[in-house]
Every structure is written in structure tokens, then in C-alpha cells.
Amino acid sequence: MAFCTGLIVANIYYCQPLVILIAKEFKLAESEAGSITFLTQAGYAIGLFLLVPLGDMFERKKQILVITVLAIVSLLIAGFSHSFFVLEIASVLIGACSIVPQLILPLTASLSDDESRGHNIGIVMSGLLVGILASRAISGTVGDLLGWRAMFLIAAGICTLLVMLMAVRFPTSRPTFTGGYKELMRSMFSYIKTQPVLREASIINFFAFIVIMGFWTTMVLYLSNPPHHFSAYQIGLFGIAGAAGALAAPLVGKLSGGGNPRKNLMIGFILELTSVALFYFTGHSVFLFVVGIILIDIGQQAIHVTNQTRIYTLVPEARNRLNTIFMSVSFVGAACGSALGLWLWSLGGWAMFCYGITAIIILNMLIYQWYKKA
């Protein structure tokens, strides 16, 4: 499950180091070509909201296989696109059809007992996070060697193999919801009203995803310009640093199953602030920049895995719907983070980005304190 989760979620992030190459081919400004990053995130949010709740209504394995086939089609459209408009449409479709990890995670939670749930979710999240972060290194390398189209075509081939693997290895599940789609969607909004932990976790994750996706989008522009002038291949290699930080997810998940998992959130905020300080004051040092990447990704895991473990304990029979609310809000934050990062960059470059993201982290800390008192 961790293996498949990592390889499928990677579809959403392959485009990030390729922005420079795409901009050159279509003769666009890098900031304009960067729109495919937040379009992919927006597509993911749409897929989360419309498709993931069906996991409580239909058999999950069959749904996972069908949606992965649709992801293959979307990747092929991107790989063969000959206009930027078609690539933008394909980016939305790739995002919407790459929500399979958010079907696998509730399945993991359902197969786990109370004591091992946080640890098991952490293992699958490790696969997801390594996939997110290693995808950038892979796509940067492939883009430099074979061109940006090759990455989408290779991804389509990988997903084809995964369909066969999941058809053989994944267990079947029995849905618990017996109503129609309309009732299913209506029930989600009732959980928003009645579950304060869900509201808190979703809002905090929204701002945490603004931070992490804002960084990974704007980082490409920062490293490709003076003083670094790095290539897509070199920029992609920075994803390895993030992948190293992702290995902390099982430990975070295990800690999240304890008596007071909220304490992990403050640890995450502090790590984020520390990383932004490194980016701002020592951005010219590649070594310290890498340290900052590791810290910001561990901080993101501390926030995300903790919140996800918390929501899975609320209403066991509605895990897909709870996850839909939680992850839809998170990836709306991701799309906003990519757009915000590009905007801050256009206003004042890397320094302005660091100011803006610091403000977002402080706001998230205030929200955390407000819920603590509420």
C-alpha cells in the first residue's frame, strides 16, 4: 500500500521541476508556465471532494483500479499535448484522478486496530511523502535527459503496472453506507458541523499545505535564477532531501496515537519557522538550504500525520467522508500555496516569499492556540 501510494501521488508533483522546460517549449514566462502546478492541486481537491466519498459507498478496490486507469489516460493526454491549454486541462485531470492514496489510507485505517492505526497510517504516509518528494528528483532527471513529455509517458507506464499489482494484491472491502450519492454528500456537511476536531485539523492543514506547496513551487524559480542558475535536473535532486525527511512519518504516526497528539502540531510549526529562517538568512548556502528542506518536510509530517490520525478516530464508519473533508481543504490550501508563492515571487522575489510564508505559519500557530482554549 505504501509503495502504490507513493508512485501514484507522484503524478501530481512530476510537473514542478519541469516548469522551466515547459516554459521554454511554449515560449511562456516561468511564472505563467507555473500555473500547471496549482491547476494540478486544484484538480486533486476536486477529485477528493467528488470521488473519495464514494469509498464509503462502493467497494474500494474496484474504485481504486478504475480511477487509476483514468489517471493513465490523463497522463497520456499531457504527454502528447501540443498546446499549453491542453496541458492545463490535462493537469486538472491528472490531479483529479490521482486521489487513489486517499482511498488507500482509509482502507489502511479500517484494517488496523486502535493501537497500531497511527503507526500503520504513518508507514503508508511515508510511502506517500517519499513519492511526493522523490518524484521531483526523478522528473528533473528525466526532463533533462529525455524532455518533459517523457516524464508523463513514463508515469502512465508506471500506473499501468500498478493497476495489475493492485488487482492481485489489494484486499476487498465492504462499504457501510447504504444510501444514495446525494445523502452521502449531505452527511459530509453534517460532520463539519458536529465534529470540532475535524474542523480544527482541516483548518490547520489548510495553512500547513499553503506553506509546503508554496515553498516547493517557488523554490524552482529561486534555484533556477541568480545566484544559483540550477538546471531542472539539479533542482529535482533537492527532492531527495525532502524524501529523507519523509522517513520520519512512521515515528510521527506512532506518537500521534498517544494521549495528547496535539503537541506534535506545535513541534511542526517550530520546525517550519526554523526552516524559513534558514531559507532567508542562509539561502546562498546549498548545504543549509538542504537542512531547511529536511526540517520543513518533517514539520509538515508532524502536522499532517497527526491531524490525519486524529480524524480517523472520530467516526470509523465514515472514514472516507472525513478524509474527503480533511484532504479537500488541505489541497485547496496546496493550490492556494502554489498561487501565493508565485504571487509573492512576482512582488519581491525570495525575500518576499519568506516574509509571506512566515506570516502564514504564525497565523496557524494562533489558530492552534485559539482551538486549545475553545
N, C-alpha and C positions, 0 to 999 in steps of 0.2 A: 504493500500500500504506500509506504514512504517512497519507494522507487518510482512508482507510477505517478504519484502526486507531484514529485519534483520535475519529472520530464514533461508533464502536461502543463503545469503552471509556467514553465519556462517559455511557452508560446507567447505569453503576454509581454515578456521582457527582452526577447531577442532584438526587437526594433531599436532599443535605446542606443547602443553603440553604433548602430547603422545609420543614425540620423545624418551624420556628416556625408556619408556616401550617397544617401538618397537625395540630399540637398544638391549635391553636385550633378547627379544624373538629371534631375528635373529642373535644374537651374533656379533653385529657391534659396532664400536666406535660411541659415541653420535654425533660427528660432521658428520660422514658418514650417519647415520640414518637421520640427519637433512636435507639431500638433498631433502626429500619429501616436505619440506616447500617451497623451491624455485621452485621445479617442479610443484607444485600446482599453484604458482603465474605465472609461465611461461605458464601453460595451460590456466589460466584465460586471459592472454594477447592474446594468440592465439584465444580463443573464442571471445574476444572483437573485434579483427580485422576481423574475418571471419563471425561472426554471427550477431553482433549488428547492422551493417549497413542495414541488411535485414528488420529492423523495419521501415525504410522509404519506403520499397518496398512491404512488406506484412502486413497483419493485425496483430497488436502487440499482442493481447490477445491470438490468436491461437499459435503464435510463442512462447510466454511465457509458455504455457501449454506443448507444445511438448518438449521444451528444459528442462523443469523441470522433465519430465518423463525420459529423457536421464540422468539427474543428479541422479535420483533414481537408475538406472541401474549401474552407475559408483560407487555409494556408496556401493552397494551390492557387486560389484567386490572387492572393498577394504576390506570390512568386512570379506569376505570369502577367501582372498588371503593367500596362503601358501608359497609364496616366496617373498623376498623383491623386486625382479624385477617386479613381477606382481603388487605389491603395488605401485611401482614407476609409472607404466603405468596408474594404476587407479587414482593416484594423478593428473596426467596431465589431464585425462578425467574429474575428479571432478572439476578441475579449469575451464576447457573449458565449462562445462555445468552449471556452477554456475554464468553465466553472466546475469541472469534474472534481478537483480537490475538495470543493465544498460539499460534495456528495460523499466523498470518501471519509472525511473527518467525522460526520455524524454516524457513519457506519462503524468507524473505529470506536466511537463512544458507546454505541449500542452493544458492541461485542465485548466491552470491558466491564469489570466490576468496579465498585466505588473506589477501592484502594488503588487500583492500577490505572484508572482512567486518565488522570493527569499525566502520568508517565507515558502511557501509550500515545496520547494526543501529542505529547512533546516529541516522540520518535517520528510520528508522521509529519509533524511540523518541521522537524529537522530536514526531512526529505523535501518538503515544500520550500523551505528557506534556502537550502543548498541549490535547489533547482532555480530559484529566483536569481541568486547571486552568481552561480556558475554559468548561467545562461548568457550573461553579459560577456564573460571571458570567451565562451565558445563562439558567440555571434561576432564579436570583434575580430577573432582569428579567422573565421570562415569568410567574413566580409572582406578582409584584406586580401585573402588568398583567392577566393572564388567569386567575389561580388556579393552584394546584399541580397539578390534574389535567391542565391543558392541556399542561404540560411532558412528561408521559408520552405523551400522544397525539401531540404533535409529534415526539417521539423515535421513535415507531412509524412515522410517515410518513417520517422520515429513513432509517430502516433499510430500509423498502420500496424507496426509491430506490437504496440501496446494494446491495441484492440484485441489482437489474438491472445496476448498474455493474460489480459483481464478476463476474457471469455473463459479461459481454462482455470484460473487461479482464484478469482474473487468468489466469496460466498454469496448466496442469495439471501434476501431479507424479506420480511413480511411487513407490509405497511400497516399502520394502525388507524389511519384516518379513513372514514367511510363516506364522507360527504362529497360534494362536487367542488370544482375549482373555485367557484365564487365563495363558497363557505370557507374553503381553505385559506383564501386570501384575506377574507374578513376576520378570520380567527387571529391572523398575524397582528392586526392592529389592536385587537383586544389585549394581546400580550404586551404591546408597547405601553398600554395604559396601566396594566396590573403588575408589571414586573420592574421595580425601580432599579434592580441590579442590571437588568438588560439595558435600560436607558443609560445608566452611568457608563457601563462597559462600552456601549456603542458610541457615545459622545466622545469619550476619551480616546477610543480607537480612531475616530474620525480625524482628530487633530494629530494623533501619532502618525497616521498614514500621510497626512499633509507633509509632515516633517521628512519622513523617509523617502517618499516619492519625489518631493521637491528636491531633495539632495541628489538622488540618482539621475534625475533629468538634467539639472543644472550643472552637475559635475562634468558631464560630457562637454558642455560649452566651455567650462573653465579650463579643463585639461587640454582641449584642442586649440586654445588661443594662447597668446604670450602669457607667462614666460615659458610654458611647457611645450606647446606645439606637438602634443602626442597624437599618434595615429589611432584609427579605430581599434586596431589590434592591441596597441598599448593601453588604451582606455579600458578595453574589455578585461584586461588582466587584473585591473583593480577589483573586479568582481570576486576574484579568488580570496581577497582579504575579507570581504563580506561573508563568503562561504565558510571561512574559518570561524568567524564569529557565530555563524548559524549552528555550529555543533553544540552550542550551549543550550539549545532548545529543550532536549530531554531533561536536563537538570532544572531548568526553569519550570517545566511542566511538573516535575516531581515536587518542587517547592510550592507550586500552585495548588497542590492537593492538601496542603496543611491547614492549620486552624485559621490563619489570617493571611490569605493570599494577596490582599490589597497592598501590603507592604512592598511587594515586588514592583508595583506601579511607580512608587517614588524612586526606587532604585533605577528604574528605566528612565525617568525624567532627568535624574542627575547625570546618568551616562550620556544622554542626548546633549545636555548642556556642555558637558566636558568635551564632547566630540566637536561641537560647533566652535568652541573656543580654540581647539587645535586647528580647525579649518581656517579660522580667521587670522590667528596670530602666527601660525607656522605653515600656512598654505604652500609656501615655496619649497618646503622640505617634503620630499616624497615619502620618506620613512614615517614622519609624524602624521602625514596625511593618511597613510595606510593604518596607523594606530587609530586615528579618528574614525575611519570606516569600520574597523572592528568594534569599536565602542558604540557607535550609533546603531549597528545591527544587533548587538547584544541588548542594548537598551530597547530597541523595537521589539525583540523577542520577549523581554521581561514584561512589556506592556501587553503585547498581543496574545501570547500563550496563556498568560494569567487570566486575561479577560475571557478568552475562549473557553478555558476550563471552567470558569465561574458560571457562564451561561448554560453550559451543558448539564449542570446540576439542578437547573430550575424546574423544567417540565420535561421529563425523559421522553414522553410520547410525542413531543413536538420539537425534537432537536433540529430537524431540517428547517422548520419555520423560524425558530430562534436564531439559527445560524444565518438564515436569509436576512433577517433584520440587521443582525450584527455585522455581517460581511458586506451587505449592500451599503450601509452607512460608511463602513471602512473604506470601500473602494470609490465611493463618491469623494471621500477625503483624498484618496490617491489621485483621482483625476484632478481635483482642485489643487493638490500639491504640485503636480506637473505643470499645470497652467500658471499657478502662483510663482513657481520657480522661474519659468520663462519670463514672466512679467517683471519680477524683481531684477532679473538679469538685465532686461532691457532698460530698467530705470537707473541702475548703478552698479552693474557687474556683480562680482563675487562678494564684495563687502556688503552691498545692499541685500543680497540673498541671506547672508549670515545674520544681519540685523533682523530681517523679517522672520526667519525661522526661530531665532531666539525668542521673539515676541510670542510666537505660536506655542513654544514649549512652556513659557511662563504662564500663558493663558490656560494651558492644560493642567498645570500644577494648581492653579486657582480653582479650576473646576473640580479637581480631585479633593481639595480641601473643603469646598462647598458641600459636596456629597458626603464627606466624612461627618460634617456637622448636621446634615439634613436628617 
